[in-house]
Amino acid sequence: MNNILTGAIAMASTVIALFFLRFWRNTRDRFFLYFALSFGIEGAHRVYSALSYQESEDSPLHYLIRLLAYGLILWAILEKNLPERKKPQD
């Protein structure tokens, strides 16, 4: 049952990543690219954890991968809300 739920989460993460990738392709806004990368990393991590046959996810590697994915989301939000830098005029 656990592998079924892990597979469903991996599939959902991959589908969400593809949606954000499509939005990025239309707008070229890095916000959508960061979200697509984050959900892609999360989906790949779920597939890896399902195929590794480990009962627990207590190793630091699992937490570092999730930290990277959530850090990308946080960076995308912060970068979107920061004021734009003015380019120096010649």
FENZIMO-V808129 format. One record per pair of residues at least 6 apart in sequence whose C-alpha atoms are under 7 Angstrom apart, sorted by sequence separation. I is the first residue (numbers start at 0). J is the second residue. D is the distance in Angstrom with one decimal. If there is no record, write none. Layout:
{{I/J/D} {I/J/D}}
//
This chain:
{{23/29/6.9} {23/31/5.0} {22/31/6.4} {23/32/5.6} {20/31/6.6} {19/31/5.3} {20/32/6.1} {19/32/6.7} {19/34/6.5} {20/35/5.5} {19/35/5.0} {17/35/6.7} {16/35/4.2} {16/36/6.8} {16/38/5.1} {15/38/6.7} {16/39/5.4} {41/65/6.9} {13/38/6.5} {12/38/5.3} {13/39/5.6} {12/39/6.5} {41/68/6.4} {40/68/6.2} {12/41/6.5} {13/42/5.5} {12/42/4.9} {37/68/4.5} {10/42/6.8} {37/69/6.8} {9/42/4.3} {9/43/6.9} {37/71/5.9} {37/72/6.6} {9/45/5.4} {9/46/6.2} {33/71/5.9} {34/72/5.8} {33/72/6.5} {5/45/6.2} {6/46/6.8} {33/75/6.0} {5/49/6.6} {30/75/5.1} {2/49/6.2} {30/79/6.8}}
//
